[in-house]
């Protein structure tokens, strides 16, 4: 049984989120929470809330034991990009891409 949590349209680049996701993939929930708490990346704040949500889903919807849970799957997909324009010299305009992310974390019980 797998319990999932999704975060859509997070205003952070998928590349930045992937760095932190690689740290917690396959770890048990307590270790993953400790890693996220001590990682000085902006993505760790989003992922802490998302992991808590996945654990709550596992506990309440699937009656899983919280102590046996581990991060079985976690990935990030790019969401829509907000395109903005930055004025530059001599009347030119440069494009700024403000990227968004769709993050998914799945937890399951160890046998």
C-alpha positions in Angstrom: 0.0 0.0 0.0 1.3 3.4 -0.9 0.2 6.8 0.4 0.9 9.9 -1.7 0.9 13.6 -1.3 1.2 16.1 -4.2 2.3 19.8 -4.3 1.3 21.6 -7.4 2.5 24.9 -8.8 5.2 25.5 -6.2 7.1 28.6 -7.0 10.5 27.0 -7.0 12.6 25.6 -9.8 12.4 21.8 -10.3 16.2 21.7 -10.5 16.5 23.1 -6.9 13.8 20.7 -5.5 15.5 17.6 -7.1 18.7 18.2 -5.1 16.8 17.9 -1.8 14.6 15.0 -3.0 17.7 13.0 -3.8 18.8 13.3 -0.1 15.6 11.7 1.3 14.7 9.1 -1.3 14.5 5.6 0.3 15.0 6.9 3.9 12.6 6.2 6.7 10.3 9.1 7.6 12.1 10.1 10.9 15.5 10.3 9.1 14.0 12.1 6.1 12.4 14.7 8.5 15.8 15.2 10.2 17.5 15.7 6.9 15.0 18.2 5.7 15.1 20.1 9.0 18.9 20.5 8.8 19.2 21.2 5.1 19.7 24.9 4.3 17.8 24.9 1.0 14.6 26.7 0.3 13.0 23.5 -1.1 13.3 21.8 2.3 10.5 23.9 3.7 8.1 22.8 0.9 9.1 19.2 1.2 8.8 19.1 5.0 5.1 20.1 4.7 4.6 17.6 1.9 6.2 14.7 3.8 4.0 15.5 6.8 1.0 15.4 4.5 2.0 12.0 3.0 2.5 10.6 6.5 -0.9 11.9 7.6 -2.5 10.4 4.5 -0.9 7.0 5.3 -2.1 7.1 8.9 -5.6 8.3 8.4 -6.6 6.9 5.0 -4.7 3.6 4.9 -4.3 2.8 8.7 -0.5 2.4 8.3 1.9 2.3 11.2 3.8 5.6 11.2 7.0 4.1 12.7 7.4 1.7 9.8 7.0 4.2 7.0 9.7 5.2 4.5 9.9 7.4 1.5 9.3 4.9 -1.3 9.0 7.3 -4.2 9.7 11.0 -4.7 9.9 13.0 -7.9 9.5 16.5 -9.3 8.0 17.6 -12.6 8.2 21.1 -14.1 5.0 23.1 -13.9 4.0 26.0 -16.1 6.7 28.7 -16.5 5.7 32.3 -15.7 7.4 34.5 -18.4 8.5 38.0 -17.4 10.3 40.7 -19.2 13.4 42.6 -17.9 14.2 45.9 -19.6 17.8 46.0 -20.9 20.1 48.6 -22.6 19.2 50.2 -25.9 15.5 49.4 -25.7 16.0 45.6 -25.6 14.0 43.2 -23.4 15.3 40.0 -21.9 13.1 37.1 -20.9 13.0 36.0 -17.3 11.5 32.5 -16.7 10.0 32.0 -13.2 9.7 28.3 -13.0 7.2 26.3 -11.0 7.2 22.6 -9.8 4.8 19.8 -9.3 6.2 17.6 -6.5 5.0 14.1 -5.4 6.1 12.2 -2.3 4.9 8.6 -1.7 5.4 6.7 1.6 4.9 3.0 2.2 5.4 0.5 5.1 8.5 -1.6 5.4 7.8 -5.4 5.6 
